[in-house]
Amino acid sequence: MQLRGVAIGWAIAVAAATAADAATGVNVQLFQFRPGAIAVKSGERVTWTNQDDIEHTVTAGVPAEPDGRFDFTLDGKGTTASTAFPTPGTYTYFCRRHQHMRGEVKVN
Ligand SMILES: [Cu+2]
């Protein structure tokens, strides 16, 4: 039941991002990526902005298996990093310092 709720929440978040069409920014705030799931068109850039006073990373893959596509360090409040996603697919990422922090970019 709970898993189903999470899946539905994710679908809604992705649908909302698709509808907005300009939601290519992710805030890193209070030890979370917000929104946690984002949808973009192929070729679009996604920018992460650190809103916390401490360092986070935006690292492609999952903690057990970083995939090396990107690995950004956001030193502190106001720092940003961005990358383009030229190829459709679903890309997961996480923070190396706080491995419960997970995010996903769906490229259509
Ligand atoms: Cu972090």
Backbone and ligand atoms as CSV (ligand in chain L), in Angstrom:
chain,resi,resn,atom,element,x,y,z
A,1,MET,N,N,0.848,-1.204,0.000
A,1,MET,CA,C,0.000,0.000,0.000
A,1,MET,C,C,0.877,1.245,0.000
A,2,GLN,N,N,1.828,1.233,0.895
A,2,GLN,CA,C,2.692,2.404,0.993
A,2,GLN,C,C,3.532,2.565,-0.275
A,3,LEU,N,N,4.052,1.445,-0.789
A,3,LEU,CA,C,4.846,1.492,-2.015
A,3,LEU,C,C,4.007,2.023,-3.167
A,4,ARG,N,N,2.760,1.581,-3.208
A,4,ARG,CA,C,1.874,2.034,-4.272
A,4,ARG,C,C,1.680,3.552,-4.186
A,5,GLY,N,N,1.506,4.049,-2.970
A,5,GLY,CA,C,1.357,5.492,-2.775
A,5,GLY,C,C,2.577,6.249,-3.261
A,6,VAL,N,N,3.742,5.704,-2.986
A,6,VAL,CA,C,4.977,6.360,-3.430
A,6,VAL,C,C,5.029,6.381,-4.946
A,7,ALA,N,N,4.672,5.260,-5.569
A,7,ALA,CA,C,4.702,5.184,-7.036
A,7,ALA,C,C,3.740,6.191,-7.639
A,8,ILE,N,N,2.558,6.304,-7.060
A,8,ILE,CA,C,1.581,7.263,-7.574
A,8,ILE,C,C,2.090,8.685,-7.384
A,9,GLY,N,N,2.667,8.945,-6.221
A,9,GLY,CA,C,3.226,10.276,-5.961
A,9,GLY,C,C,4.300,10.628,-6.969
A,10,TRP,N,N,5.133,9.646,-7.282
A,10,TRP,CA,C,6.193,9.881,-8.254
A,10,TRP,C,C,5.584,10.206,-9.619
A,11,ALA,N,N,4.575,9.439,-10.015
A,11,ALA,CA,C,3.943,9.653,-11.323
A,11,ALA,C,C,3.334,11.051,-11.397
A,12,ILE,N,N,2.718,11.466,-10.308
A,12,ILE,CA,C,2.128,12.806,-10.289
A,12,ILE,C,C,3.218,13.868,-10.400
A,13,ALA,N,N,4.306,13.660,-9.681
A,13,ALA,CA,C,5.401,14.633,-9.724
A,13,ALA,C,C,5.962,14.739,-11.140
A,14,VAL,N,N,6.137,13.614,-11.790
A,14,VAL,CA,C,6.674,13.613,-13.149
A,14,VAL,C,C,5.682,14.268,-14.103
A,15,ALA,N,N,4.395,13.940,-13.948
A,15,ALA,CA,C,3.373,14.535,-14.806
A,15,ALA,C,C,3.352,16.048,-14.621
A,16,ALA,N,N,3.447,16.492,-13.390
A,16,ALA,CA,C,3.442,17.930,-13.108
A,16,ALA,C,C,4.657,18.594,-13.746
A,17,ALA,N,N,5.798,17.934,-13.649
A,17,ALA,CA,C,7.013,18.510,-14.221
A,17,ALA,C,C,6.882,18.591,-15.740
A,18,THR,N,N,6.284,17.572,-16.333
A,18,THR,CA,C,6.097,17.567,-17.780
A,18,THR,C,C,5.160,18.697,-18.193
A,19,ALA,N,N,4.088,18.857,-17.432
A,19,ALA,CA,C,3.119,19.898,-17.749
A,19,ALA,C,C,3.742,21.282,-17.616
A,20,ALA,N,N,4.539,21.469,-16.588
A,20,ALA,CA,C,5.150,22.778,-16.359
A,20,ALA,C,C,6.171,23.081,-17.451
A,21,ASP,N,N,6.880,22.060,-17.896
A,21,ASP,CA,C,7.772,22.167,-19.035
A,21,ASP,C,C,8.999,23.048,-18.790
A,22,ALA,N,N,8.998,23.756,-17.680
A,22,ALA,CA,C,10.138,24.609,-17.386
A,22,ALA,C,C,10.776,24.207,-16.056
A,23,ALA,N,N,10.302,23.099,-15.528
A,23,ALA,CA,C,10.783,22.660,-14.217
A,23,ALA,C,C,12.103,21.933,-14.356
A,24,THR,N,N,13.119,22.683,-14.738
A,24,THR,CA,C,14.417,22.064,-14.935
A,24,THR,C,C,15.369,22.388,-13.798
A,25,GLY,N,N,14.813,22.908,-12.705
A,25,GLY,CA,C,15.632,23.211,-11.546
A,25,GLY,C,C,15.270,22.316,-10.381
A,26,VAL,N,N,16.304,21.912,-9.645
A,26,VAL,CA,C,16.094,21.107,-8.439
A,26,VAL,C,C,16.765,21.833,-7.289
A,27,ASN,N,N,16.025,22.040,-6.218
A,27,ASN,CA,C,16.619,22.609,-5.017
A,27,ASN,C,C,17.137,21.502,-4.120
A,28,VAL,N,N,18.263,21.765,-3.496
A,28,VAL,CA,C,18.808,20.845,-2.508
A,28,VAL,C,C,18.596,21.529,-1.172
A,29,GLN,N,N,17.622,21.031,-0.438
A,29,GLN,CA,C,17.138,21.774,0.715
A,29,GLN,C,C,16.720,20.825,1.817
A,30,LEU,N,N,17.187,21.114,3.012
A,30,LEU,CA,C,16.821,20.300,4.184
A,30,LEU,C,C,17.067,18.816,3.912
A,31,PHE,N,N,18.244,18.529,3.354
A,31,PHE,CA,C,18.663,17.152,3.109
A,31,PHE,C,C,17.712,16.404,2.173
A,32,GLN,N,N,17.144,17.152,1.206
A,32,GLN,CA,C,16.295,16.516,0.202
A,32,GLN,C,C,16.534,17.181,-1.149
A,33,PHE,N,N,16.331,16.420,-2.210
A,33,PHE,CA,C,16.262,16.986,-3.549
A,33,PHE,C,C,14.797,17.303,-3.820
A,34,ARG,N,N,14.536,18.557,-4.178
A,34,ARG,CA,C,13.143,18.982,-4.382
A,34,ARG,C,C,12.979,19.627,-5.745
A,35,PRO,N,N,12.184,19.117,-6.655
A,35,PRO,CA,C,11.447,17.853,-6.486
A,35,PRO,C,C,12.371,16.653,-6.612
A,36,GLY,N,N,11.967,15.560,-5.995
A,36,GLY,CA,C,12.803,14.367,-6.028
A,36,GLY,C,C,12.787,13.690,-7.388
A,37,ALA,N,N,11.699,13.869,-8.126
A,37,ALA,CA,C,11.604,13.315,-9.479
A,37,ALA,C,C,11.263,14.462,-10.421
A,38,ILE,N,N,11.996,14.519,-11.506
A,38,ILE,CA,C,11.791,15.607,-12.453
A,38,ILE,C,C,11.791,15.004,-13.858
A,39,ALA,N,N,10.988,15.588,-14.737
A,39,ALA,CA,C,10.946,15.109,-16.122
A,39,ALA,C,C,11.363,16.242,-17.052
A,40,VAL,N,N,12.225,15.936,-17.999
A,40,VAL,CA,C,12.686,16.936,-18.966
A,40,VAL,C,C,12.656,16.316,-20.363
A,41,LYS,N,N,12.779,17.176,-21.336
A,41,LYS,CA,C,12.907,16.686,-22.713
A,41,LYS,C,C,14.378,16.415,-22.993
A,42,SER,N,N,14.642,15.511,-23.905
A,42,SER,CA,C,16.033,15.199,-24.222
A,42,SER,C,C,16.746,16.460,-24.699
A,43,GLY,N,N,17.953,16.641,-24.210
A,43,GLY,CA,C,18.749,17.809,-24.546
A,43,GLY,C,C,18.657,18.927,-23.529
A,44,GLU,N,N,17.644,18.885,-22.666
A,44,GLU,CA,C,17.497,19.954,-21.679
A,44,GLU,C,C,18.526,19.813,-20.560
A,45,ARG,N,N,18.807,20.972,-19.948
A,45,ARG,CA,C,19.728,20.992,-18.812
A,45,ARG,C,C,18.928,20.968,-17.517
A,46,VAL,N,N,19.487,20.344,-16.534
A,46,VAL,CA,C,18.931,20.377,-15.185
A,46,VAL,C,C,19.958,21.069,-14.293
A,47,THR,N,N,19.474,22.020,-13.491
A,47,THR,CA,C,20.359,22.753,-12.581
A,47,THR,C,C,19.955,22.466,-11.141
A,48,TRP,N,N,20.947,22.120,-10.337
A,48,TRP,CA,C,20.729,21.919,-8.908
A,48,TRP,C,C,21.278,23.126,-8.152
A,49,THR,N,N,20.517,23.603,-7.195
A,49,THR,CA,C,20.938,24.739,-6.376
A,49,THR,C,C,20.902,24.342,-4.910
A,50,ASN,N,N,22.034,24.529,-4.257
A,50,ASN,CA,C,22.108,24.184,-2.840
A,50,ASN,C,C,21.487,25.301,-2.001
A,51,GLN,N,N,20.476,24.950,-1.228
A,51,GLN,CA,C,19.841,25.918,-0.326
A,51,GLN,C,C,20.257,25.673,1.121
A,52,ASP,N,N,21.106,24.673,1.331
A,52,ASP,CA,C,21.577,24.381,2.691
A,52,ASP,C,C,22.947,25.011,2.909
A,53,ASP,N,N,23.297,25.181,4.176
A,53,ASP,CA,C,24.583,25.789,4.507
A,53,ASP,C,C,25.736,24.785,4.489
A,54,ILE,N,N,25.436,23.550,4.222
A,54,ILE,CA,C,26.474,22.529,4.230
A,54,ILE,C,C,26.654,21.939,2.839
A,55,GLU,N,N,27.720,21.140,2.709
A,55,GLU,CA,C,28.048,20.569,1.413
A,55,GLU,C,C,27.172,19.344,1.095
A,56,HIS,N,N,26.685,19.306,-0.139
A,56,HIS,CA,C,26.013,18.120,-0.670
A,56,HIS,C,C,26.691,17.768,-1.990
A,57,THR,N,N,26.424,16.576,-2.463
A,57,THR,CA,C,26.873,16.232,-3.816
A,57,THR,C,C,25.656,15.790,-4.638
A,58,VAL,N,N,25.822,15.876,-5.939
A,58,VAL,CA,C,24.829,15.357,-6.885
A,58,VAL,C,C,25.600,14.334,-7.710
A,59,THR,N,N,25.396,13.067,-7.382
A,59,THR,CA,C,26.228,11.999,-7.914
A,59,THR,C,C,25.358,10.982,-8.643
A,60,ALA,N,N,25.691,10.722,-9.887
A,60,ALA,CA,C,24.860,9.829,-10.701
A,60,ALA,C,C,24.974,8.386,-10.247
A,61,GLY,N,N,23.824,7.701,-10.295
A,61,GLY,CA,C,23.776,6.293,-9.919
A,61,GLY,C,C,23.110,6.116,-8.570
A,62,VAL,N,N,23.478,5.043,-7.907
A,62,VAL,CA,C,23.003,4.772,-6.548
A,62,VAL,C,C,24.238,4.565,-5.677
A,63,PRO,N,N,24.102,4.725,-4.342
A,63,PRO,CA,C,25.291,4.656,-3.476
A,63,PRO,C,C,26.152,3.411,-3.690
A,64,ALA,N,N,25.519,2.258,-3.896
A,64,ALA,CA,C,26.299,1.036,-4.086
A,64,ALA,C,C,26.985,1.001,-5.447
A,65,GLU,N,N,26.511,1.839,-6.364
A,65,GLU,CA,C,27.005,1.767,-7.733
A,65,GLU,C,C,26.895,3.112,-8.452
A,66,PRO,N,N,27.776,4.059,-8.106
A,66,PRO,CA,C,27.803,5.322,-8.862
A,66,PRO,C,C,28.150,5.002,-10.317
A,67,ASP,N,N,27.470,5.646,-11.264
A,67,ASP,CA,C,27.710,5.256,-12.658
A,67,ASP,C,C,28.659,6.191,-13.404
A,68,GLY,N,N,29.126,7.242,-12.736
A,68,GLY,CA,C,30.160,8.079,-13.328
A,68,GLY,C,C,29.671,9.110,-14.338
A,69,ARG,N,N,28.379,9.193,-14.557
A,69,ARG,CA,C,27.883,10.178,-15.543
A,69,ARG,C,C,28.144,11.597,-15.068
A,70,PHE,N,N,27.934,11.846,-13.780
A,70,PHE,CA,C,28.255,13.148,-13.209
A,70,PHE,C,C,28.451,12.998,-11.708
A,71,ASP,N,N,29.212,13.929,-11.150
A,71,ASP,CA,C,29.482,13.915,-9.712
A,71,ASP,C,C,29.844,15.341,-9.305
A,72,PHE,N,N,28.826,16.110,-8.920
A,72,PHE,CA,C,29.020,17.517,-8.586
A,72,PHE,C,C,29.084,17.693,-7.072
A,73,THR,N,N,29.937,18.614,-6.647
A,73,THR,CA,C,29.973,18.991,-5.237
A,73,THR,C,C,29.393,20.390,-5.113
A,74,LEU,N,N,28.398,20.519,-4.251
A,74,LEU,CA,C,27.797,21.828,-3.978
A,74,LEU,C,C,28.294,22.256,-2.603
A,75,ASP,N,N,29.264,23.171,-2.605
A,75,ASP,CA,C,30.000,23.511,-1.387
A,75,ASP,C,C,29.134,24.084,-0.268
A,76,GLY,N,N,28.176,24.885,-0.622
A,76,GLY,CA,C,27.360,25.510,0.413
A,76,GLY,C,C,26.252,26.299,-0.226
A,77,LYS,N,N,25.587,27.091,0.571
A,77,LYS,CA,C,24.394,27.794,0.122
A,77,LYS,C,C,24.664,28.627,-1.135
A,78,GLY,N,N,23.780,28.487,-2.119
A,78,GLY,CA,C,23.875,29.285,-3.331
A,78,GLY,C,C,24.699,28.663,-4.440
A,79,THR,N,N,25.423,27.603,-4.148
A,79,THR,CA,C,26.213,26.987,-5.212
A,79,THR,C,C,25.301,26.162,-6.119
A,80,THR,N,N,25.661,26.139,-7.405
A,80,THR,CA,C,24.849,25.424,-8.382
A,80,THR,C,C,25.717,24.517,-9.242
A,81,ALA,N,N,25.066,23.568,-9.868
A,81,ALA,CA,C,25.715,22.714,-10.860
A,81,ALA,C,C,24.648,22.333,-11.867
A,82,SER,N,N,25.052,22.143,-13.117
A,82,SER,CA,C,24.058,21.729,-14.098
A,82,SER,C,C,24.685,20.811,-15.128
A,83,THR,N,N,23.823,20.030,-15.737
A,83,THR,CA,C,24.274,19.155,-16.813
A,83,THR,C,C,23.110,18.924,-17.763
A,84,ALA,N,N,23.427,18.651,-19.003
A,84,ALA,CA,C,22.401,18.360,-20.004
A,84,ALA,C,C,22.159,16.855,-20.067
A,85,PHE,N,N,20.949,16.496,-20.453
A,85,PHE,CA,C,20.579,15.087,-20.600
A,85,PHE,C,C,20.170,14.838,-22.047
A,86,PRO,N,N,21.122,14.482,-22.907
A,86,PRO,CA,C,20.822,14.346,-24.332
A,86,PRO,C,C,20.068,13.067,-24.694
A,87,THR,N,N,20.105,12.060,-23.842
A,87,THR,CA,C,19.565,10.755,-24.216
A,87,THR,C,C,18.384,10.374,-23.342
A,88,PRO,N,N,17.241,10.013,-23.957
A,88,PRO,CA,C,16.081,9.598,-23.163
A,88,PRO,C,C,16.426,8.431,-22.233
A,89,GLY,N,N,15.775,8.436,-21.088
A,89,GLY,CA,C,15.999,7.367,-20.121
A,89,GLY,C,C,15.686,7.879,-18.730
A,90,THR,N,N,15.903,7.050,-17.748
A,90,THR,CA,C,15.679,7.429,-16.360
A,90,THR,C,C,17.015,7.385,-15.633
A,91,TYR,N,N,17.366,8.509,-15.036
A,91,TYR,CA,C,18.679,8.657,-14.410
A,91,TYR,C,C,18.499,8.914,-12.914
A,92,THR,N,N,19.066,8.046,-12.118
A,92,THR,CA,C,18.989,8.232,-10.672
A,92,THR,C,C,20.266,8.910,-10.188
A,93,TYR,N,N,20.143,9.611,-9.080
A,93,TYR,CA,C,21.317,10.217,-8.465
A,93,TYR,C,C,21.114,10.295,-6.964
A,94,PHE,N,N,22.186,10.635,-6.262
A,94,PHE,CA,C,22.140,10.660,-4.801
A,94,PHE,C,C,23.195,11.632,-4.289
A,95,CYS,N,N,23.228,11.817,-2.965
A,95,CYS,CA,C,24.273,12.625,-2.332
A,95,CYS,C,C,25.250,11.685,-1.636
A,96,ARG,N,N,26.533,11.828,-1.952
A,96,ARG,CA,C,27.529,10.944,-1.350
A,96,ARG,C,C,27.655,11.135,0.155
A,97,ARG,N,N,27.372,12.344,0.635
A,97,ARG,CA,C,27.520,12.610,2.067
A,97,ARG,C,C,26.292,12.169,2.864
A,98,HIS,N,N,25.163,12.112,2.222
A,98,HIS,CA,C,23.917,11.736,2.905
A,98,HIS,C,C,23.175,10.791,1.966
A,99,GLN,N,N,23.447,9.521,2.114
A,99,GLN,CA,C,23.041,8.596,1.060
A,99,GLN,C,C,21.547,8.307,1.034
A,100,HIS,N,N,20.813,8.820,2.012
A,100,HIS,CA,C,19.353,8.721,1.929
A,100,HIS,C,C,18.802,9.748,0.932
A,101,MET,N,N,19.624,10.714,0.554
A,101,MET,CA,C,19.178,11.735,-0.402
A,101,MET,C,C,19.229,11.142,-1.807
A,102,ARG,N,N,18.053,10.969,-2.409
A,102,ARG,CA,C,17.982,10.353,-3.737
A,102,ARG,C,C,17.121,11.217,-4.642
A,103,GLY,N,N,17.455,11.192,-5.920
A,103,GLY,CA,C,16.660,11.910,-6.890
A,103,GLY,C,C,16.637,11.164,-8.208
A,104,GLU,N,N,15.772,11.627,-9.095
A,104,GLU,CA,C,15.626,10.959,-10.380
A,104,GLU,C,C,15.277,11.972,-11.463
A,105,VAL,N,N,15.909,11.834,-12.602
A,105,VAL,CA,C,15.593,12.656,-13.773
A,105,VAL,C,C,15.088,11.716,-14.854
A,106,LYS,N,N,13.868,11.976,-15.304
A,106,LYS,CA,C,13.321,11.191,-16.411
A,106,LYS,C,C,13.422,12.048,-17.663
A,107,VAL,N,N,14.112,11.527,-18.660
A,107,VAL,CA,C,14.337,12.275,-19.899
A,107,VAL,C,C,13.461,11.651,-20.983
A,108,ASN,N,N,12.574,12.477,-21.528
A,108,ASN,CA,C,11.632,11.974,-22.525
A,108,ASN,C,C,12.136,12.196,-23.952
L,1,CU,CU,CU,23.894,15.785,1.134
